Amino acid sequence: MKRVLFLVITLYVLLLMSVTASAHHDWQNDQHYDSDTNWQHTHHHDVQSENQLPFRWHDRYDSMQDRHHLERIYDRDWGHRFPGLRAYRWHGQGFWHHGHFVNDAVLFFDGDNELVSVGYMSDGAFIYLRDDHEVYENHDSFFVSWWFGNTRITISR
């Protein structure tokens, strides 16, 4: 009986560890953040700032659409820059991130429909937070021109 109980507990712990280990998006397949010269790693490890976000990493799109105003971005360039992720424009009450108040952002969902990254514009740069607590910024003119001149947003509910 003790052996069976020990086996069950061991299996439970191993299962729990595998679920926890796979909680983050697999950023290893997205090497372009390190190889593209437009992306600059900010060296912020943003666990503390992320606590102020009005949503949590791995919240599912289905559960967020009722609480947040989300507009699907149908744009080939966004798909090319963020492969495997779906982008949604978010407008909300806002949050603070490194001294910037953000109430207009882009939320990125992976193939499992989970929130894995958030991006916003700040001082001419696109700031990109990821669920692995890494932060990048991009000064590519694509983001500036899209952010302030885009009319290609379609509402998706």
Rosetta constraint file for C-alpha pairs under 8 A:
AtomPair CA 1 CA 5 HARMONIC 6.22 0.50
AtomPair CA 2 CA 6 HARMONIC 5.99 0.50
AtomPair CA 3 CA 7 HARMONIC 6.03 0.50
AtomPair CA 4 CA 8 HARMONIC 6.14 0.50
AtomPair CA 5 CA 9 HARMONIC 6.16 0.50
AtomPair CA 6 CA 10 HARMONIC 6.04 0.50
AtomPair CA 7 CA 11 HARMONIC 6.11 0.50
AtomPair CA 8 CA 12 HARMONIC 6.12 0.50
AtomPair CA 9 CA 13 HARMONIC 6.19 0.50
AtomPair CA 10 CA 14 HARMONIC 6.19 0.50
AtomPair CA 11 CA 15 HARMONIC 6.03 0.50
AtomPair CA 12 CA 16 HARMONIC 6.10 0.50
AtomPair CA 13 CA 17 HARMONIC 6.08 0.50
AtomPair CA 14 CA 18 HARMONIC 6.24 0.50
AtomPair CA 15 CA 19 HARMONIC 6.35 0.50
AtomPair CA 16 CA 20 HARMONIC 6.18 0.50
AtomPair CA 17 CA 21 HARMONIC 5.95 0.50
AtomPair CA 18 CA 22 HARMONIC 6.26 0.50
AtomPair CA 19 CA 23 HARMONIC 6.37 0.50
AtomPair CA 23 CA 58 HARMONIC 7.74 0.50
AtomPair CA 24 CA 116 HARMONIC 7.45 0.50
AtomPair CA 24 CA 131 HARMONIC 6.16 0.50
AtomPair CA 24 CA 132 HARMONIC 6.29 0.50
AtomPair CA 25 CA 110 HARMONIC 7.59 0.50
AtomPair CA 25 CA 116 HARMONIC 6.30 0.50
AtomPair CA 25 CA 131 HARMONIC 7.04 0.50
AtomPair CA 25 CA 132 HARMONIC 7.67 0.50
AtomPair CA 26 CA 30 HARMONIC 7.79 0.50
AtomPair CA 27 CA 31 HARMONIC 7.33 0.50
AtomPair CA 30 CA 83 HARMONIC 7.81 0.50
AtomPair CA 31 CA 35 HARMONIC 6.44 0.50
AtomPair CA 32 CA 36 HARMONIC 5.35 0.50
AtomPair CA 33 CA 39 HARMONIC 5.66 0.50
AtomPair CA 33 CA 40 HARMONIC 7.78 0.50
AtomPair CA 33 CA 136 HARMONIC 7.86 0.50
AtomPair CA 34 CA 39 HARMONIC 6.99 0.50
AtomPair CA 34 CA 40 HARMONIC 7.81 0.50
AtomPair CA 34 CA 41 HARMONIC 7.84 0.50
AtomPair CA 38 CA 138 HARMONIC 5.33 0.50
AtomPair CA 38 CA 139 HARMONIC 6.22 0.50
AtomPair CA 38 CA 140 HARMONIC 6.06 0.50
AtomPair CA 39 CA 136 HARMONIC 6.24 0.50
AtomPair CA 39 CA 137 HARMONIC 5.66 0.50
AtomPair CA 39 CA 138 HARMONIC 4.74 0.50
AtomPair CA 39 CA 139 HARMONIC 7.59 0.50
AtomPair CA 40 CA 136 HARMONIC 5.41 0.50
AtomPair CA 40 CA 137 HARMONIC 5.29 0.50
AtomPair CA 40 CA 138 HARMONIC 6.30 0.50
AtomPair CA 41 CA 134 HARMONIC 7.74 0.50
AtomPair CA 41 CA 135 HARMONIC 6.16 0.50
AtomPair CA 41 CA 136 HARMONIC 4.44 0.50
AtomPair CA 41 CA 137 HARMONIC 6.55 0.50
AtomPair CA 42 CA 134 HARMONIC 7.96 0.50
AtomPair CA 42 CA 135 HARMONIC 5.72 0.50
AtomPair CA 42 CA 136 HARMONIC 5.45 0.50
AtomPair CA 42 CA 137 HARMONIC 6.84 0.50
AtomPair CA 43 CA 134 HARMONIC 7.18 0.50
AtomPair CA 43 CA 135 HARMONIC 6.82 0.50
AtomPair CA 44 CA 133 HARMONIC 7.88 0.50
AtomPair CA 44 CA 134 HARMONIC 6.44 0.50
AtomPair CA 44 CA 135 HARMONIC 5.98 0.50
AtomPair CA 45 CA 133 HARMONIC 5.38 0.50
AtomPair CA 45 CA 134 HARMONIC 5.60 0.50
AtomPair CA 45 CA 135 HARMONIC 7.15 0.50
AtomPair CA 46 CA 50 HARMONIC 6.05 0.50
AtomPair CA 46 CA 133 HARMONIC 5.04 0.50
AtomPair CA 46 CA 134 HARMONIC 6.59 0.50
AtomPair CA 46 CA 135 HARMONIC 7.23 0.50
AtomPair CA 47 CA 51 HARMONIC 6.77 0.50
AtomPair CA 47 CA 133 HARMONIC 5.85 0.50
AtomPair CA 48 CA 52 HARMONIC 7.71 0.50
AtomPair CA 49 CA 53 HARMONIC 7.49 0.50
AtomPair CA 49 CA 96 HARMONIC 7.72 0.50
AtomPair CA 49 CA 97 HARMONIC 5.97 0.50
AtomPair CA 49 CA 98 HARMONIC 7.25 0.50
AtomPair CA 50 CA 97 HARMONIC 7.91 0.50
AtomPair CA 52 CA 95 HARMONIC 6.25 0.50
AtomPair CA 52 CA 96 HARMONIC 6.80 0.50
AtomPair CA 52 CA 97 HARMONIC 7.86 0.50
AtomPair CA 53 CA 95 HARMONIC 5.82 0.50
AtomPair CA 53 CA 96 HARMONIC 7.74 0.50
AtomPair CA 54 CA 94 HARMONIC 7.39 0.50
AtomPair CA 54 CA 95 HARMONIC 6.81 0.50
AtomPair CA 55 CA 59 HARMONIC 7.05 0.50
AtomPair CA 56 CA 115 HARMONIC 7.62 0.50
AtomPair CA 57 CA 114 HARMONIC 7.48 0.50
AtomPair CA 57 CA 115 HARMONIC 5.44 0.50
AtomPair CA 57 CA 116 HARMONIC 5.89 0.50
AtomPair CA 57 CA 117 HARMONIC 7.69 0.50
AtomPair CA 57 CA 131 HARMONIC 6.03 0.50
AtomPair CA 58 CA 114 HARMONIC 4.46 0.50
AtomPair CA 58 CA 115 HARMONIC 4.58 0.50
AtomPair CA 58 CA 116 HARMONIC 6.07 0.50
AtomPair CA 59 CA 63 HARMONIC 7.00 0.50
AtomPair CA 59 CA 64 HARMONIC 6.94 0.50
AtomPair CA 59 CA 114 HARMONIC 5.50 0.50
AtomPair CA 59 CA 115 HARMONIC 5.50 0.50
AtomPair CA 60 CA 64 HARMONIC 6.37 0.50
AtomPair CA 60 CA 113 HARMONIC 5.51 0.50
AtomPair CA 60 CA 114 HARMONIC 4.46 0.50
AtomPair CA 60 CA 115 HARMONIC 6.26 0.50
AtomPair CA 61 CA 65 HARMONIC 6.07 0.50
AtomPair CA 61 CA 109 HARMONIC 7.25 0.50
AtomPair CA 61 CA 113 HARMONIC 5.71 0.50
AtomPair CA 61 CA 114 HARMONIC 6.23 0.50
AtomPair CA 61 CA 115 HARMONIC 7.07 0.50
AtomPair CA 62 CA 66 HARMONIC 7.72 0.50
AtomPair CA 62 CA 113 HARMONIC 7.84 0.50
AtomPair CA 63 CA 67 HARMONIC 7.56 0.50
AtomPair CA 64 CA 68 HARMONIC 5.83 0.50
AtomPair CA 65 CA 69 HARMONIC 6.56 0.50
AtomPair CA 65 CA 70 HARMONIC 6.32 0.50
AtomPair CA 65 CA 157 HARMONIC 7.14 0.50
AtomPair CA 68 CA 90 HARMONIC 7.23 0.50
AtomPair CA 68 CA 91 HARMONIC 7.50 0.50
AtomPair CA 68 CA 92 HARMONIC 6.79 0.50
AtomPair CA 69 CA 90 HARMONIC 5.81 0.50
AtomPair CA 69 CA 91 HARMONIC 5.80 0.50
AtomPair CA 69 CA 92 HARMONIC 6.84 0.50
AtomPair CA 70 CA 88 HARMONIC 5.76 0.50
AtomPair CA 70 CA 89 HARMONIC 5.56 0.50
AtomPair CA 70 CA 90 HARMONIC 4.85 0.50
AtomPair CA 70 CA 91 HARMONIC 7.05 0.50
AtomPair CA 70 CA 155 HARMONIC 7.46 0.50
AtomPair CA 70 CA 156 HARMONIC 7.39 0.50
AtomPair CA 70 CA 157 HARMONIC 7.84 0.50
AtomPair CA 71 CA 88 HARMONIC 5.12 0.50
AtomPair CA 71 CA 89 HARMONIC 4.93 0.50
AtomPair CA 71 CA 90 HARMONIC 6.59 0.50
AtomPair CA 71 CA 153 HARMONIC 6.83 0.50
AtomPair CA 71 CA 154 HARMONIC 6.26 0.50
AtomPair CA 71 CA 155 HARMONIC 4.56 0.50
AtomPair CA 71 CA 156 HARMONIC 5.56 0.50
AtomPair CA 71 CA 157 HARMONIC 7.81 0.50
AtomPair CA 72 CA 86 HARMONIC 7.86 0.50
AtomPair CA 72 CA 87 HARMONIC 6.21 0.50
AtomPair CA 72 CA 88 HARMONIC 4.32 0.50
AtomPair CA 72 CA 89 HARMONIC 6.30 0.50
AtomPair CA 72 CA 153 HARMONIC 6.74 0.50
AtomPair CA 72 CA 154 HARMONIC 5.94 0.50
AtomPair CA 72 CA 155 HARMONIC 5.77 0.50
AtomPair CA 72 CA 156 HARMONIC 5.33 0.50
AtomPair CA 73 CA 78 HARMONIC 7.89 0.50
AtomPair CA 73 CA 86 HARMONIC 7.78 0.50
AtomPair CA 73 CA 87 HARMONIC 5.54 0.50
AtomPair CA 73 CA 88 HARMONIC 5.37 0.50
AtomPair CA 73 CA 89 HARMONIC 6.59 0.50
AtomPair CA 73 CA 152 HARMONIC 7.55 0.50
AtomPair CA 73 CA 153 HARMONIC 5.42 0.50
AtomPair CA 73 CA 154 HARMONIC 6.48 0.50
AtomPair CA 74 CA 78 HARMONIC 7.97 0.50
AtomPair CA 74 CA 152 HARMONIC 7.21 0.50
AtomPair CA 74 CA 153 HARMONIC 6.62 0.50
AtomPair CA 74 CA 154 HARMONIC 6.93 0.50
AtomPair CA 75 CA 79 HARMONIC 6.59 0.50
AtomPair CA 75 CA 152 HARMONIC 7.53 0.50
AtomPair CA 76 CA 80 HARMONIC 6.20 0.50
AtomPair CA 77 CA 81 HARMONIC 6.16 0.50
AtomPair CA 78 CA 82 HARMONIC 5.99 0.50
AtomPair CA 78 CA 87 HARMONIC 7.40 0.50
AtomPair CA 79 CA 83 HARMONIC 5.42 0.50
AtomPair CA 79 CA 84 HARMONIC 7.46 0.50
AtomPair CA 79 CA 85 HARMONIC 7.10 0.50
AtomPair CA 79 CA 86 HARMONIC 7.27 0.50
AtomPair CA 79 CA 87 HARMONIC 7.99 0.50
AtomPair CA 82 CA 86 HARMONIC 7.95 0.50
AtomPair CA 84 CA 110 HARMONIC 6.32 0.50
AtomPair CA 84 CA 111 HARMONIC 6.68 0.50
AtomPair CA 85 CA 108 HARMONIC 5.84 0.50
AtomPair CA 85 CA 109 HARMONIC 5.43 0.50
AtomPair CA 85 CA 110 HARMONIC 4.72 0.50
AtomPair CA 85 CA 111 HARMONIC 6.77 0.50
AtomPair CA 86 CA 108 HARMONIC 5.44 0.50
AtomPair CA 86 CA 109 HARMONIC 5.18 0.50
AtomPair CA 86 CA 110 HARMONIC 6.43 0.50
AtomPair CA 87 CA 106 HARMONIC 6.25 0.50
AtomPair CA 87 CA 107 HARMONIC 5.72 0.50
AtomPair CA 87 CA 108 HARMONIC 4.66 0.50
AtomPair CA 87 CA 109 HARMONIC 6.62 0.50
AtomPair CA 88 CA 106 HARMONIC 5.40 0.50
AtomPair CA 88 CA 107 HARMONIC 5.18 0.50
AtomPair CA 88 CA 108 HARMONIC 6.41 0.50
AtomPair CA 89 CA 104 HARMONIC 7.35 0.50
AtomPair CA 89 CA 105 HARMONIC 5.87 0.50
AtomPair CA 89 CA 106 HARMONIC 4.46 0.50
AtomPair CA 89 CA 107 HARMONIC 6.34 0.50
AtomPair CA 90 CA 103 HARMONIC 7.76 0.50
AtomPair CA 90 CA 104 HARMONIC 5.71 0.50
AtomPair CA 90 CA 105 HARMONIC 5.15 0.50
AtomPair CA 90 CA 106 HARMONIC 5.66 0.50
AtomPair CA 90 CA 107 HARMONIC 6.61 0.50
AtomPair CA 91 CA 103 HARMONIC 5.67 0.50
AtomPair CA 91 CA 104 HARMONIC 4.76 0.50
AtomPair CA 91 CA 105 HARMONIC 6.71 0.50
AtomPair CA 92 CA 103 HARMONIC 5.21 0.50
AtomPair CA 92 CA 104 HARMONIC 6.75 0.50
AtomPair CA 93 CA 103 HARMONIC 5.82 0.50
AtomPair CA 94 CA 101 HARMONIC 6.61 0.50
AtomPair CA 94 CA 102 HARMONIC 5.11 0.50
AtomPair CA 94 CA 103 HARMONIC 3.87 0.50
AtomPair CA 94 CA 104 HARMONIC 7.39 0.50
AtomPair CA 95 CA 101 HARMONIC 5.69 0.50
AtomPair CA 95 CA 102 HARMONIC 5.34 0.50
AtomPair CA 95 CA 103 HARMONIC 6.57 0.50
AtomPair CA 96 CA 100 HARMONIC 5.51 0.50
AtomPair CA 96 CA 101 HARMONIC 4.52 0.50
AtomPair CA 96 CA 102 HARMONIC 6.09 0.50
AtomPair CA 97 CA 101 HARMONIC 6.47 0.50
AtomPair CA 97 CA 102 HARMONIC 7.23 0.50
AtomPair CA 100 CA 122 HARMONIC 7.31 0.50
AtomPair CA 102 CA 120 HARMONIC 7.24 0.50
AtomPair CA 104 CA 120 HARMONIC 6.80 0.50
AtomPair CA 105 CA 118 HARMONIC 6.87 0.50
AtomPair CA 105 CA 119 HARMONIC 5.62 0.50
AtomPair CA 105 CA 120 HARMONIC 4.56 0.50
AtomPair CA 105 CA 121 HARMONIC 7.50 0.50
AtomPair CA 106 CA 118 HARMONIC 5.69 0.50
AtomPair CA 106 CA 119 HARMONIC 5.05 0.50
AtomPair CA 106 CA 120 HARMONIC 6.22 0.50
AtomPair CA 107 CA 115 HARMONIC 6.87 0.50
AtomPair CA 107 CA 116 HARMONIC 7.96 0.50
AtomPair CA 107 CA 117 HARMONIC 6.13 0.50
AtomPair CA 107 CA 118 HARMONIC 4.63 0.50
AtomPair CA 107 CA 119 HARMONIC 6.54 0.50
AtomPair CA 108 CA 115 HARMONIC 5.78 0.50
AtomPair CA 108 CA 116 HARMONIC 5.96 0.50
AtomPair CA 108 CA 117 HARMONIC 5.12 0.50
AtomPair CA 108 CA 118 HARMONIC 6.01 0.50
AtomPair CA 109 CA 113 HARMONIC 5.39 0.50
AtomPair CA 109 CA 114 HARMONIC 5.03 0.50
AtomPair CA 109 CA 115 HARMONIC 4.46 0.50
AtomPair CA 109 CA 116 HARMONIC 5.72 0.50
AtomPair CA 109 CA 117 HARMONIC 7.21 0.50
AtomPair CA 110 CA 114 HARMONIC 5.58 0.50
AtomPair CA 110 CA 115 HARMONIC 6.69 0.50
AtomPair CA 110 CA 116 HARMONIC 6.51 0.50
AtomPair CA 116 CA 130 HARMONIC 6.04 0.50
AtomPair CA 116 CA 131 HARMONIC 5.14 0.50
AtomPair CA 117 CA 128 HARMONIC 7.03 0.50
AtomPair CA 117 CA 129 HARMONIC 5.47 0.50
AtomPair CA 117 CA 130 HARMONIC 4.31 0.50
AtomPair CA 117 CA 131 HARMONIC 5.81 0.50
AtomPair CA 118 CA 128 HARMONIC 5.82 0.50
AtomPair CA 118 CA 129 HARMONIC 5.20 0.50
AtomPair CA 118 CA 130 HARMONIC 6.59 0.50
AtomPair CA 119 CA 126 HARMONIC 6.54 0.50
AtomPair CA 119 CA 127 HARMONIC 5.35 0.50
AtomPair CA 119 CA 128 HARMONIC 4.32 0.50
AtomPair CA 119 CA 129 HARMONIC 6.16 0.50
AtomPair CA 120 CA 126 HARMONIC 5.56 0.50
AtomPair CA 120 CA 127 HARMONIC 5.32 0.50
AtomPair CA 120 CA 128 HARMONIC 6.79 0.50
AtomPair CA 121 CA 125 HARMONIC 5.57 0.50
AtomPair CA 121 CA 126 HARMONIC 4.54 0.50
AtomPair CA 121 CA 127 HARMONIC 6.04 0.50
AtomPair CA 121 CA 143 HARMONIC 7.89 0.50
AtomPair CA 121 CA 144 HARMONIC 7.73 0.50
AtomPair CA 121 CA 147 HARMONIC 7.68 0.50
AtomPair CA 122 CA 126 HARMONIC 6.36 0.50
AtomPair CA 122 CA 127 HARMONIC 6.81 0.50
AtomPair CA 124 CA 139 HARMONIC 6.65 0.50
AtomPair CA 124 CA 144 HARMONIC 6.40 0.50
AtomPair CA 125 CA 137 HARMONIC 6.14 0.50
AtomPair CA 125 CA 138 HARMONIC 5.46 0.50
AtomPair CA 125 CA 139 HARMONIC 4.73 0.50
AtomPair CA 125 CA 140 HARMONIC 7.59 0.50
AtomPair CA 125 CA 143 HARMONIC 7.70 0.50
AtomPair CA 125 CA 144 HARMONIC 7.49 0.50
AtomPair CA 126 CA 137 HARMONIC 5.37 0.50
AtomPair CA 126 CA 138 HARMONIC 5.06 0.50
AtomPair CA 126 CA 139 HARMONIC 6.45 0.50
AtomPair CA 126 CA 143 HARMONIC 6.43 0.50
AtomPair CA 126 CA 144 HARMONIC 7.84 0.50
AtomPair CA 127 CA 135 HARMONIC 7.12 0.50
AtomPair CA 127 CA 136 HARMONIC 5.93 0.50
AtomPair CA 127 CA 137 HARMONIC 4.45 0.50
AtomPair CA 127 CA 138 HARMONIC 6.66 0.50
AtomPair CA 128 CA 135 HARMONIC 5.57 0.50
AtomPair CA 128 CA 136 HARMONIC 5.07 0.50
AtomPair CA 128 CA 137 HARMONIC 5.89 0.50
AtomPair CA 129 CA 133 HARMONIC 6.75 0.50
AtomPair CA 129 CA 134 HARMONIC 6.12 0.50
AtomPair CA 129 CA 135 HARMONIC 4.63 0.50
AtomPair CA 129 CA 136 HARMONIC 6.66 0.50
AtomPair CA 130 CA 134 HARMONIC 5.52 0.50
AtomPair CA 130 CA 135 HARMONIC 6.36 0.50
AtomPair CA 139 CA 143 HARMONIC 7.64 0.50
AtomPair CA 140 CA 144 HARMONIC 7.39 0.50
AtomPair CA 141 CA 145 HARMONIC 6.06 0.50
AtomPair CA 142 CA 146 HARMONIC 5.91 0.50
AtomPair CA 143 CA 147 HARMONIC 5.73 0.50
AtomPair CA 144 CA 148 HARMONIC 6.17 0.50
AtomPair CA 145 CA 149 HARMONIC 5.55 0.50
AtomPair CA 145 CA 150 HARMONIC 7.29 0.50
AtomPair CA 146 CA 150 HARMONIC 4.88 0.50
